[in-house]
Structure formats: C-alpha cells, structure tokens
Amino acid sequence: MILVLVFAWVVFAHVVPTESFDVYFWATPGAVVVKGLDGVEFWRGDAVYHLVATDAAGRCFALVNRPYLYNLQIQPITLQVSVPTTAELSPDLLESLRRSGVSLPPRVGIVLNFTLPLPPLILANVYKASVASLHAPYGYPLWAVNLGPKVNATAAATDCRSVFVGTVAGELYLLRDGKVVDVRSVGSPVTAAAYGRAEGVFYVGTADG
C-alpha cells in the first residue's frame, strides 16, 4: 500500500484508503478509480480535477467533480434574394390561354424569390461547475447535486448519508438525498474536511487554522 501511495503522489493523484486498507479510492486529474489492495480495478469514472472521500469502512464514496460545462446556442441565418426577370411564353401556351379567353403578351415580367441558407451563428458559454455525488462502494451513483459555477470546492467528506463540501470562499455545504440542506460560512478557505463518528457531524480545517 505504501508503494501505491508513493506512486500516486508522484503522478499528483489523491488516494483515500479505507480503514482496513483493502480498498482505496484514487483521484487523478482526469478520472476516479476504485481499486483493491491487489490492484484489481472495481470501477472507473471520468472526472475533472475532482475530490473524493469515503468513510472508514469504505461503505460508499463521495465525488466532487469540477467539469467544464458548455452552453451552446445556435441561431440559423438565411439570406432572402428577389430577382426580377422576364419569361417568354411558348406559342402553344399562348394559344391555349387565348382559347380560354386569356390574352397575354409573349413576354411577361416575374420576380424569382430565393432563400439561401448561411452558416449558423454559434454562441458558446463555458463555465466550470462543481457537481457533488454519492456512490455505492463500486461506483453505482445514488444521487448528485450541481452546486453551480460559483462553487470552487476544495475539500469533501462523507458519512455515507450526507456529503460535506468546503470551498475556497469558506462556504460549507451539507448535502443529503440529492439536495442542499444547509449552507454556512467560516470566512476562510477550507483546506480539509472529515466526518465525525456522530451522524451529521463534520470537522473542517481552514487556511487560518
């Protein structure tokens, strides 16, 4: 296990083991991986510079993914063109019209209307969001909450019922059953978080100590 932790540190990964060290949750810049002590991979999911947390027994794990979200708006553009011209009627058509009581000159003026499609106008908005989720031990998602683009998560903890998220702005989010149940502030960037033995109790460390 020590070799695994050293290797993870070398590649800038974050490893959270269970209390018995039989399963560990490995967060790299591009994915989260659940592995056993023998190296068998139980689950892998794509994620972007995320945080991972579990309880002592590894009964679940919480994931705070920080992906870039893209909002695309496509507006079609067309060009309408009207072209005046003349049309020459055939003698047979003129004769048929004349028999029906309609008299037309050999040449008539007409207007041709064209609608030309142009490349669409694409408006793109890109923002970084924080999405917190709770998973079963081997990756099955239980619920997720999008905390929005203003939340820059820096710490996470879970007791397998609630998920606790701390931010660089000093905000504390308590999540449960796919909802935000409480929001508080400590006024300083949150650098660490841990769950307590009592249900719903979490501890935080801040940049101010």
C-alpha positions in Angstrom: 0.0 0.0 0.0 2.9 2.3 0.8 4.2 1.9 -2.8 0.8 2.7 -4.1 0.6 5.9 -2.1 4.1 7.0 -3.2 3.3 6.3 -6.9 0.1 8.3 -6.6 1.9 11.2 -5.0 4.4 11.2 -7.9 1.6 11.5 -10.5 -0.2 14.2 -8.5 -3.1 11.9 -7.5 -5.1 11.9 -4.3 -5.6 8.5 -2.6 -8.2 7.8 0.1 -7.9 4.3 1.6 -10.4 2.5 3.8 -9.5 1.9 7.5 -8.5 -1.7 6.7 -6.6 -0.7 3.6 -8.3 -3.3 1.5 -9.9 -0.8 -0.9 -8.7 2.6 -1.9 -10.2 5.4 -4.0 -7.7 7.0 -6.3 -8.4 10.5 -7.7 -6.3 11.6 -10.7 -6.8 14.9 -12.7 -8.9 13.0 -15.3 -10.6 10.0 -13.5 -11.5 8.5 -10.2 -10.7 4.8 -9.8 -11.8 2.3 -7.1 -9.2 -0.5 -6.6 -8.5 -3.3 -4.3 -5.3 -4.0 -2.4 -4.2 -6.5 -5.1 -4.6 -3.8 -7.8 -7.9 -5.1 -9.2 -9.9 -2.2 -10.6 -13.5 -2.3 -9.4 -14.8 0.9 -11.0 -13.5 3.9 -13.1 -15.3 7.2 -13.9 -14.1 10.2 -15.9 -13.8 13.4 -13.8 -12.0 16.7 -13.9 -9.8 17.8 -11.1 -12.1 16.3 -8.5 -12.2 15.5 -4.9 -13.0 12.0 -3.4 -14.0 11.0 0.1 -15.2 7.9 1.9 -15.9 6.6 5.4 -13.6 4.4 7.5 -15.2 1.1 6.2 -15.5 2.2 2.5 -19.3 1.7 2.5 -19.6 4.5 -0.1 -17.7 7.3 -1.7 -18.4 10.9 -2.4 -17.2 12.6 -5.5 -17.0 16.3 -6.2 -16.4 16.6 -10.0 -15.4 20.0 -11.4 -16.1 19.7 -15.1 -16.3 22.5 -17.7 -19.9 22.9 -18.9 -20.6 24.2 -22.4 -23.8 26.1 -23.2 -24.3 26.4 -27.0 -26.9 28.5 -28.7 -27.3 28.0 -32.5 -29.1 30.7 -34.4 -29.9 29.8 -38.1 -29.2 32.6 -40.6 -30.8 32.8 -44.1 -30.5 35.3 -46.9 -33.6 36.1 -49.0 -33.0 37.4 -52.5 -35.5 38.7 -55.0 -34.5 38.7 -58.7 -36.8 40.4 -61.3 -36.7 38.9 -64.7 -38.8 38.1 -67.8 -40.3 34.9 -69.0 -41.0 34.1 -72.6 -44.2 32.1 -73.1 -44.3 29.4 -75.7 -46.7 29.8 -78.7 -48.6 26.7 -77.7 -49.2 28.1 -74.2 -50.4 31.4 -75.6 -52.8 29.7 -78.0 -54.2 27.6 -75.1 -54.7 30.7 -73.0 -56.3 32.6 -75.9 -58.9 29.8 -76.3 -59.7 30.1 -72.6 -60.3 33.8 -73.0 -56.9 34.9 -71.5 -54.7 37.1 -73.5 -51.1 37.5 -72.5 -48.1 39.1 -74.3 -45.3 36.8 -75.4 -43.0 38.1 -72.6 -44.2 38.6 -69.0 -42.3 40.1 -66.0 -41.8 37.9 -63.0 -39.9 38.0 -59.7 -37.9 35.0 -58.5 -37.6 34.7 -54.7 -34.7 32.7 -53.3 -33.9 31.7 -49.6 -30.2 30.9 -49.2 -29.1 29.2 -46.0 -25.9 30.7 -44.5 -23.6 29.2 -41.8 -25.4 29.5 -38.4 -24.3 31.9 -35.7 -23.0 29.9 -32.7 -22.9 31.5 -29.3 -20.9 29.5 -26.7 -20.6 30.0 -23.0 -18.1 28.0 -21.0 -18.1 27.8 -17.2 -16.7 25.5 -14.5 -19.2 23.8 -12.2 -18.9 21.7 -9.1 -21.1 18.5 -9.1 -21.2 16.6 -5.9 -22.4 13.0 -5.9 -22.7 10.0 -3.6 -21.9 6.5 -4.9 -22.1 2.9 -3.7 -18.7 1.3 -2.9 -18.2 0.1 -6.5 -19.4 3.2 -8.3 -23.2 2.9 -8.6 -24.5 6.5 -8.4 -27.0 7.2 -5.6 -27.6 10.9 -6.2 -25.9 14.1 -7.4 -26.2 17.8 -6.8 -25.0 20.6 -9.2 -23.6 23.3 -6.9 -23.2 25.7 -9.9 -20.3 27.7 -11.4 -19.6 29.9 -8.3 -18.6 27.0 -6.0 -14.9 26.2 -6.1 -14.8 23.0 -4.0 -11.5 22.5 -2.0 -12.5 19.7 0.5 -15.0 17.0 0.8 -16.1 14.4 3.4 -19.0 11.9 3.8 -20.5 9.6 6.4 -22.4 7.7 3.6 -25.6 9.5 4.3 -24.6 13.1 3.9 -21.9 14.8 1.8 -20.0 17.8 3.1 -18.3 20.2 0.7 -16.0 23.1 1.7 -15.0 25.8 -0.8 -12.2 28.3 -1.4 -14.6 31.1 -0.3 -15.1 29.5 3.1 -18.6 28.2 2.4 -19.7 24.9 3.9 -22.4 22.9 2.0 -24.2 20.0 3.6 -25.9 17.7 1.0 -28.3 14.9 1.6 -30.6 12.8 -0.7 -29.7 15.0 -3.7 -30.5 18.3 -2.0 -28.6 21.1 -0.3 -29.9 21.0 3.3 -27.6 23.6 4.9 -25.1 26.3 3.9 -22.8 28.1 6.3 -19.6 30.2 6.1 -16.4 30.1 8.1 -14.9 33.2 6.4 -11.7 31.5 5.3 -10.7 29.0 2.6 -11.5 25.4 3.6 -8.4 23.2 3.3 -9.6 19.9 4.8 -12.8 18.1 5.9 -13.5 15.0 7.8 -16.7 13.3 9.1 -17.3 12.7 12.8 -18.4 9.5 14.5 -21.8 11.0 15.3 -24.2 11.2 12.3 -24.2 14.6 10.6 -21.1 15.9 12.4 -18.2 17.1 10.2 -14.9 18.8 11.0 -13.2 21.3 8.9 -9.7 22.8 8.6 -9.2 26.3 7.2 -6.3 28.4 5.9 -6.5 30.3 9.1 -6.1 27.2 11.2 
